[in-house]
Amino acid sequence: MLPPVTTEVNDRGTVASVELMLVLAAVLAGVATIGALGRLHAAGVEVGAVAQAAARAASLAPDSTSARTTAIAVVSRSALVRRCVDPPATTMRWSASPLGTWQGGSVTVAVSCRIDGVGPSRSITMSDTQPIDRFQR
């Protein structure tokens, strides 16, 4: 025989702790993901700024040899050295002016940095091109 059906409610408002733990885990995972993406974005901005500074410094050099040395020196003295897992890689290339000379051309500096954060490490590469002053001596 089945027990009688009652309309009486015995719920005292207990908290569903299992559900709250799942919600807490999802919130913590979301915060960690946003933090990792923020670090990655900040690193990209910093690599781009260092590439721009190195290209500008290289464009002020009197020739391509000293421009390469200057670009490497700017990158090695930047705060990027502390953020990268390995020393940042710097490459420089230049395009000659229409007359075939250094003055009046352009210089491009690319900076690459491997960032170690939450999850696998990622490599960020940014480059910047600056004109070389054609009236520079």
N, C-alpha and C positions, 0 to 999 in steps of 0.2 A: 504494500500500500504506500502511496506517495504522501510525503508530508504536506500539510496544508500550506497554501500560498498566503503569504502575509504581505501587506503593503507597508509595513514598518521599515524604515531605513536605519541601518546601523552604522552608516558612514560617519566617522568623526572628523573628516577632513585630513586624512593622513597624506603626507607628502610622498610622492612617488620618487624615491631616491635613485632608483636605477635610471629613470628617464632624465633626471637632473644631471647625473654623472655623464650620460651620453651627450647632453647639450653642452656641458662644461668641456668635454673633450673636443667637440666640434669647434667651440669658440676658441680654445687654446690653439688648435691646429690652424684656424683662420688667422689668428694674431701672429703666429710664427711664420706663416706664408707671407703675410703683409710685411713683416720685418725683413725677411729674406729678400723680397722684391725691392724694398726700400734701400737696402744695402747695395744691391746690384745696380739700381738706378744711380745712387750717389757715386758709386765707383765709375760708372760710365760718364757721368758729368765731370768727375775729376780727371779721368783719362783724356777727355776732350779738351779740357782747359789746359792741361799740360802739353798736349799736342799743339794747341794754338800758341802757347807761350814759346815753345821750342821752335816752331816755324817762324814766328816773328823775330826771335833772336837770331836765327839762321839767316833770315833775309837782310839783316843789318850787317852781316859779315862781309869782308872785302872779297872773298873768293869761296869756291865750293869746298875746299879742304878745311878751311877754318869754320865754315858754316856747319859742316858735319860735326866737328869737334864741339862747337858751341851748342848745337842741338842736343848732343849726348850729355853735355855738362848740365844743361837746363833740366833735363829729365832726371839725371842722377841726383840733383840737389832738391828736387821737389818732394812733397809729402807723399807722393805716389809710391816711393820706395818702401814705405812702411805698410802700405795697403796691399801691395802685390805679394804673392807667395814667393815668386822668383824675381830677380831684378827685371824691371821693365825693359822690353826690347824696343830699340829706336832705329828706324830706317829713314833715310833722307834721299830724295831725288830732286833734281832741278831741271827746269826747261830753260833753254837759252832764249835770249831776246831775238827779235827778227834779224838783228845784226850778227847773231851768233855769239854774243858775249854774256858774261854773268850779269852785268848791270842791265836792268830792264826785263829780266826773265822772271821766273817764278820758282819758288821752292816749296816742296811738299814734305812734311814730316809726319810719319805714322808712328804711333806709340801703341804697344801691345802689352797687356798686363793680365796675369792669371790671378783671379780673385777666388779665395777660398771662403766659402760661407756655409750656410745651411744646405746640405746636400752636396752634389758633386761640384768640383771647382769649375769655373767658367773663364774663358779667355775673352777679354774685351779689347778691341782694336779701334782706335779713332785716328783720323788724319786731318790735317789742316794745310791749306795752301795760302801762301802769302806772296805778294809781289815784291820783287827786289828793286830797290830804289835805283833808277837809272842815272841819277845825278850824284850818287854816292862815290866818294873817292877812297 
